[in-house]
Amino acid sequence: METTTRKQALIKAIYERLEQAYEDTLEDVIELLDIRKAEDQEDIKALYEEREDVKKNGTIPWEQVKRELASESI
């Protein structure tokens, strides 16, 4: 419930500021939201691709990862 109230307060505050904003600022806001959405979609796509890779190729044992990281830092 607290999350909903906080979200509503944020939306109200944003709306009040948007009402006073210049048109180019509004365009910038839309662009930022679109960028965020595209990044989220890219992250989801990468997640599915990694899951498929794990299904096909398996995973690397943690001990091997630690050894490789240790050898890279030398």
Biotite code that builds the C-alpha atoms (Angstrom):
import biotite.structure as struc

atoms = struc.array([
    struc.Atom([0.000, 0.000, 0.000], chain_id="A", res_id=1, res_name="MET", atom_name="CA", element="C"),
    struc.Atom([2.846, 2.365, 0.851], chain_id="A", res_id=2, res_name="GLU", atom_name="CA", element="C"),
    struc.Atom([4.354, 1.818, -2.610], chain_id="A", res_id=3, res_name="THR", atom_name="CA", element="C"),
    struc.Atom([1.079, 2.806, -4.284], chain_id="A", res_id=4, res_name="THR", atom_name="CA", element="C"),
    struc.Atom([0.799, 5.969, -2.182], chain_id="A", res_id=5, res_name="THR", atom_name="CA", element="C"),
    struc.Atom([4.403, 6.905, -2.920], chain_id="A", res_id=6, res_name="ARG", atom_name="CA", element="C"),
    struc.Atom([3.922, 6.254, -6.628], chain_id="A", res_id=7, res_name="LYS", atom_name="CA", element="C"),
    struc.Atom([0.790, 8.394, -6.685], chain_id="A", res_id=8, res_name="GLN", atom_name="CA", element="C"),
    struc.Atom([2.654, 11.223, -4.937], chain_id="A", res_id=9, res_name="ALA", atom_name="CA", element="C"),
    struc.Atom([5.495, 10.989, -7.440], chain_id="A", res_id=10, res_name="LEU", atom_name="CA", element="C"),
    struc.Atom([3.102, 11.009, -10.386], chain_id="A", res_id=11, res_name="ILE", atom_name="CA", element="C"),
    struc.Atom([1.324, 14.057, -8.969], chain_id="A", res_id=12, res_name="LYS", atom_name="CA", element="C"),
    struc.Atom([4.628, 15.905, -8.463], chain_id="A", res_id=13, res_name="ALA", atom_name="CA", element="C"),
    struc.Atom([5.779, 14.999, -11.975], chain_id="A", res_id=14, res_name="ILE", atom_name="CA", element="C"),
    struc.Atom([2.473, 16.089, -13.484], chain_id="A", res_id=15, res_name="TYR", atom_name="CA", element="C"),
    struc.Atom([2.659, 19.468, -11.738], chain_id="A", res_id=16, res_name="GLU", atom_name="CA", element="C"),
    struc.Atom([6.150, 20.044, -13.090], chain_id="A", res_id=17, res_name="ARG", atom_name="CA", element="C"),
    struc.Atom([5.243, 18.851, -16.576], chain_id="A", res_id=18, res_name="LEU", atom_name="CA", element="C"),
    struc.Atom([2.384, 21.336, -16.697], chain_id="A", res_id=19, res_name="GLU", atom_name="CA", element="C"),
    struc.Atom([4.968, 24.125, -16.288], chain_id="A", res_id=20, res_name="GLN", atom_name="CA", element="C"),
    struc.Atom([7.660, 22.660, -18.549], chain_id="A", res_id=21, res_name="ALA", atom_name="CA", element="C"),
    struc.Atom([8.676, 23.913, -21.967], chain_id="A", res_id=22, res_name="TYR", atom_name="CA", element="C"),
    struc.Atom([7.781, 21.803, -24.994], chain_id="A", res_id=23, res_name="GLU", atom_name="CA", element="C"),
    struc.Atom([11.397, 20.790, -25.662], chain_id="A", res_id=24, res_name="ASP", atom_name="CA", element="C"),
    struc.Atom([11.686, 19.620, -22.062], chain_id="A", res_id=25, res_name="THR", atom_name="CA", element="C"),
    struc.Atom([8.623, 17.435, -22.551], chain_id="A", res_id=26, res_name="LEU", atom_name="CA", element="C"),
    struc.Atom([10.192, 15.979, -25.683], chain_id="A", res_id=27, res_name="GLU", atom_name="CA", element="C"),
    struc.Atom([13.348, 15.235, -23.679], chain_id="A", res_id=28, res_name="ASP", atom_name="CA", element="C"),
    struc.Atom([11.276, 13.444, -21.029], chain_id="A", res_id=29, res_name="VAL", atom_name="CA", element="C"),
    struc.Atom([9.622, 11.268, -23.670], chain_id="A", res_id=30, res_name="ILE", atom_name="CA", element="C"),
    struc.Atom([13.019, 10.490, -25.186], chain_id="A", res_id=31, res_name="GLU", atom_name="CA", element="C"),
    struc.Atom([14.421, 9.463, -21.799], chain_id="A", res_id=32, res_name="LEU", atom_name="CA", element="C"),
    struc.Atom([11.441, 7.219, -21.111], chain_id="A", res_id=33, res_name="LEU", atom_name="CA", element="C"),
    struc.Atom([11.810, 5.611, -24.533], chain_id="A", res_id=34, res_name="ASP", atom_name="CA", element="C"),
    struc.Atom([15.529, 5.031, -23.918], chain_id="A", res_id=35, res_name="ILE", atom_name="CA", element="C"),
    struc.Atom([14.749, 3.410, -20.581], chain_id="A", res_id=36, res_name="ARG", atom_name="CA", element="C"),
    struc.Atom([12.129, 1.160, -22.182], chain_id="A", res_id=37, res_name="LYS", atom_name="CA", element="C"),
    struc.Atom([14.544, 0.137, -24.955], chain_id="A", res_id=38, res_name="ALA", atom_name="CA", element="C"),
    struc.Atom([17.254, -0.646, -22.394], chain_id="A", res_id=39, res_name="GLU", atom_name="CA", element="C"),
    struc.Atom([14.813, -2.767, -20.405], chain_id="A", res_id=40, res_name="ASP", atom_name="CA", element="C"),
    struc.Atom([13.853, -4.667, -23.558], chain_id="A", res_id=41, res_name="GLN", atom_name="CA", element="C"),
    struc.Atom([17.539, -5.224, -24.401], chain_id="A", res_id=42, res_name="GLU", atom_name="CA", element="C"),
    struc.Atom([18.162, -6.536, -20.880], chain_id="A", res_id=43, res_name="ASP", atom_name="CA", element="C"),
    struc.Atom([15.248, -8.957, -21.152], chain_id="A", res_id=44, res_name="ILE", atom_name="CA", element="C"),
    struc.Atom([16.447, -10.150, -24.562], chain_id="A", res_id=45, res_name="LYS", atom_name="CA", element="C"),
    struc.Atom([19.968, -10.692, -23.186], chain_id="A", res_id=46, res_name="ALA", atom_name="CA", element="C"),
    struc.Atom([18.532, -12.669, -20.268], chain_id="A", res_id=47, res_name="LEU", atom_name="CA", element="C"),
    struc.Atom([16.682, -15.032, -22.606], chain_id="A", res_id=48, res_name="TYR", atom_name="CA", element="C"),
    struc.Atom([19.773, -15.411, -24.799], chain_id="A", res_id=49, res_name="GLU", atom_name="CA", element="C"),
    struc.Atom([21.910, -16.276, -21.769], chain_id="A", res_id=50, res_name="GLU", atom_name="CA", element="C"),
    struc.Atom([19.340, -18.808, -20.572], chain_id="A", res_id=51, res_name="ARG", atom_name="CA", element="C"),
    struc.Atom([19.400, -20.490, -23.976], chain_id="A", res_id=52, res_name="GLU", atom_name="CA", element="C"),
    struc.Atom([23.202, -20.529, -23.911], chain_id="A", res_id=53, res_name="ASP", atom_name="CA", element="C"),
    struc.Atom([23.169, -22.204, -20.496], chain_id="A", res_id=54, res_name="VAL", atom_name="CA", element="C"),
    struc.Atom([20.671, -24.801, -21.762], chain_id="A", res_id=55, res_name="LYS", atom_name="CA", element="C"),
    struc.Atom([22.871, -25.570, -24.785], chain_id="A", res_id=56, res_name="LYS", atom_name="CA", element="C"),
    struc.Atom([26.351, -25.255, -23.302], chain_id="A", res_id=57, res_name="ASN", atom_name="CA", element="C"),
    struc.Atom([25.887, -25.647, -19.575], chain_id="A", res_id=58, res_name="GLY", atom_name="CA", element="C"),
    struc.Atom([27.569, -23.444, -17.033], chain_id="A", res_id=59, res_name="THR", atom_name="CA", element="C"),
    struc.Atom([31.130, -22.869, -15.868], chain_id="A", res_id=60, res_name="ILE", atom_name="CA", element="C"),
    struc.Atom([31.993, -24.202, -12.400], chain_id="A", res_id=61, res_name="PRO", atom_name="CA", element="C"),
    struc.Atom([32.518, -21.431, -9.824], chain_id="A", res_id=62, res_name="TRP", atom_name="CA", element="C"),
    struc.Atom([36.002, -22.710, -8.974], chain_id="A", res_id=63, res_name="GLU", atom_name="CA", element="C"),
    struc.Atom([37.044, -22.313, -12.609], chain_id="A", res_id=64, res_name="GLN", atom_name="CA", element="C"),
    struc.Atom([35.706, -18.759, -12.689], chain_id="A", res_id=65, res_name="VAL", atom_name="CA", element="C"),
    struc.Atom([37.673, -17.882, -9.535], chain_id="A", res_id=66, res_name="LYS", atom_name="CA", element="C"),
    struc.Atom([40.877, -19.344, -11.020], chain_id="A", res_id=67, res_name="ARG", atom_name="CA", element="C"),
    struc.Atom([40.424, -17.395, -14.259], chain_id="A", res_id=68, res_name="GLU", atom_name="CA", element="C"),
    struc.Atom([39.747, -14.165, -12.388], chain_id="A", res_id=69, res_name="LEU", atom_name="CA", element="C"),
    struc.Atom([42.790, -14.702, -10.194], chain_id="A", res_id=70, res_name="ALA", atom_name="CA", element="C"),
    struc.Atom([45.039, -15.324, -13.198], chain_id="A", res_id=71, res_name="SER", atom_name="CA", element="C"),
    struc.Atom([43.744, -12.177, -14.959], chain_id="A", res_id=72, res_name="GLU", atom_name="CA", element="C"),
    struc.Atom([44.572, -9.967, -11.996], chain_id="A", res_id=73, res_name="SER", atom_name="CA", element="C"),
    struc.Atom([48.238, -11.024, -11.973], chain_id="A", res_id=74, res_name="ILE", atom_name="CA", element="C"),
])
